Amino acid sequence: MATYALIPGAGGESWYWHRVVPLLRERGHDVVAPDLPADDDTAGFAEYTDVVVKAIGDRRDLVVVGQSMGGFVAPMVCERVPVDLMVLVAAMTPRPGESAGEWWANTGQEQAMRELAERQGRVLGDGFDAMEVFFHDVPPDVAAEAMKGGRDQSARPFQDPWPLGGWPDVPTRFLLCRDDRMFPAGFQRRVVRERLGITPDEMPGGHLPALAHPEELVDRLETYRAEAGL
């Protein structure tokens, strides 16, 4: 049995993992998926990390999974507790000293997103259409539940420099989503190669695989766990 620590992206809601958690537990694993204080303007990535570390407690055989903006938090958790495997899913990959706000321009994310939209014949307006960018492949009932509300993401984490001096010495796998409209596949292949020196694995689907394709995501996580000898 392993322990999966699941870290959500912007908004910080553990609900993002609600289709994944029971599947992992059915396979006999312990799972922690804490809410992060995303709507607290006094909380940055250090405080997000504190929440995850507290939720983990003294559990071992850890697989830490970071989704989207959780890519900033997962490595920080790995510096605090013994982690056997880190998996980044459709994630942001930071460099030392880079804030989450700087990441977008430094990586060229906006250009990549717009170029993908143009190739697909979509028009990105001045506003951000979450249904088009995030929920295009999520089941309608799940998307409707997600759109009901939730907490606003504070700007605080986008201001603070990422505090680690380098990537933690933990086996790391990266899983990109080939139909991701926020972080396009070609963009992720380049960024992950440049920043982590690894080739990401790929699965179908958009930016929110835990909502759209939970079974396949769990299969991928379980394959990584088995290959890590856990």
LINBEL-V206837 format. One line per field, one symbol per residue. phi: phi as a letter, one per 20 degrees, with the letter a starting at -180 (. if undefined). psi: psi as a letter, one per 30 degrees, with the letter a starting at -180 (. if undefined). burial: # if it has 9 or more other C-alpha atoms within 8 Angstrom, else .. A space follows every 10 residues. Layout:
phi = ???
psi = ???
burial = ???
This chain:
phi = .ddedddfeg nmefggefee gfffffenee ccbffdffee feddfffffg ffffffmefc lededddlff ffegffffed cfcebdcddl dededgneef ffgfffemff ffffffgffe medeefedef ffeddfdegg ffffffefro efefegffee ffefeaffec gcdcdedfdf eedggfffgf ffffedmcef eccfoefcff eecfffffgf fffffffeme
psi = klkkjkklbk fgkffegffe eeeeefgglk kkilklhfgj ffkaeeeeee eeeeeebgka hkjkkkkcff feeeeeeffe ljkfkkkkjh lkjllkfklf efeeeefgee eeeeeeeeef gljjaeljje eeeegfgkke eeeeeeffbl kkklfeffek kkfkflklik kkkkjlkfgk feileeeeee eeeeffglkl lklllafiff eeheeeeeee eeeeeeffg.
burial = .######### ####.##### #.###...## ####.####. #.###.###. ###.##.... ########## ########.. ..######## ####.##### .###....#. .###.###.. .......... ..###..#.. .##....... #.##.##### ##.......# ..######## #.###.###. ###.#....# ....###### ####..##.. #..##....#
